[in-house]
């Protein structure tokens, strides 16, 4: 009961301490004094003159607690006056002066202490009100937990986060409010606070009344003084559901990006593997197609040149030769188109004289024009200037346009090729009065695999890529090509424009390829005394090369493998090595390496030429880097092969570094 009374008194004191108007506090003091005086009067018959001042000390205490020092002192003064005049029973002041002084000192002390207590109570009340406002209005959830982890206080924000009412939360153990999977984690964190006495920020999932989960971040701190966690703990709680959702989406996005990158990497690897397989296939295709063509052309040449055959057999050999060359051109076109599409076409840029280029290219086609009865006319502007380009590819452009014109003209028709300077360009024009081109097909002339007549009844053969290659090669040289025709039966005109080169700082001939400067002066009437080692895994090619070289006096030894060739070196001691590059087990590069090692031991020198169906620019560069003096492409013209051997044996003043059957591909596909 006493404890309850004290609590009620403290509540009253706290309420009264909130009085800010001083007059109200003094009126309250007067009221307290009046009550004390009335009570003393009522008790006066019983008490008499005993303790005339003591009863007013209670009033001073009440007034100072409720109103502060001033009201308490006022009650003390009024009580002293009333006690001395009314309740002391002595008319002599001297008799009551001592009790009055003691009463005044005690009353003033009580007023002073009561006033101080009132001010402290008021400050605590303000602080409590502020804390309550912060607790209610905080944007974060706030919890007070006892030492067992039960919720003592929870603010409204925490209740909104979790979906529980505050009344339902208070008294619950905090672990009951979190997801089962996180309870052990929470208990461990609470133990950490209780033992280690340090904040323990944690992230866990709160369990809402509807069994859904909300991600919370909770910072736990000990509650007691000096970080005494045994008195409980506090928790500052943040709702991190949005962040967790963003993290999950980011993680999912990262996974998607990683998956996408992995798929892209695998796709790129597959593409690179497919491209490598395609390159290997094209190289194999070139090798497998060119190797038999070399034997066909070689034997047809030998039969026509070295034996006397009936006219019918001679015509048959001519047909074989012509069709083998056509097959070689088809292979070249396919490989060229593949190089262009994949961006691997490489040009060896040099200064080139266009009039000489056109003359030499046209000269090779004169027999074909004569055989068909078509006139070929040249109208060339001499000394018009130089162009910069790959001589072989430029010759291929001219050859393609001339052979295309020849294909679509008839006996008695005319083809004219002209060269003239037009501003900053060199224009090459090929005009014919043959079949012409339908207007609707003109926009498609340079498209790959497009033919004006693609039916099974077409009268002209071809893959439909020659002019497409011509256009690509022209553009690679920085030029352009166009076609005009007035319609079917009225001929066509192709015009190639190439940029004129700036005047070279030194004699242009000095930078022309040796093969373009002057024809080789070769004595191939006899290769007497020249020992040639021919290495090829294809027997037909070995035999035809041996027959060709032997017919001109060379001593020839043949081998079908690298091991066999190296074994023959000691006995045969060759002057010239002609070897294929693509061979099983040990290829031509391995052979050259072993030959060079044998040279170091034997002191004998061998000139080496690669006679191969590997025709890519990188194949030629690799062969030259490996130490071959010449790279000869299958199928090769017999005179050119003889020139190579004679040159390597020291019978010629010049041997081209690269030799092929014909760099001029047919381009007819109208």
Helices and strands as residue ranges (DSSP letters): H 2-16, H 22-47, H 54-67, H 69-82, I 83-87, H 93-137, E 141-145, E 151-154, H 156-162, H 166-169, G 174-177, H 180-196, E 200-207, E 213-222, G 225-227, G 229-231, E 233-239, H 241-306, H 311-341, E 350-353, H 354-372, E 375-380, E 386-389, H 391-407, E 414-422, E 425-432, G 439-444, H 466-476, E 480-484, E 492-499, G 508-511, H 514-517, E 531-535, H 539-551, E 555-559, H 562-572, E 576-579, H 588-602, E 607-612, H 617-626, E 630-633, H 638-648, E 658-659
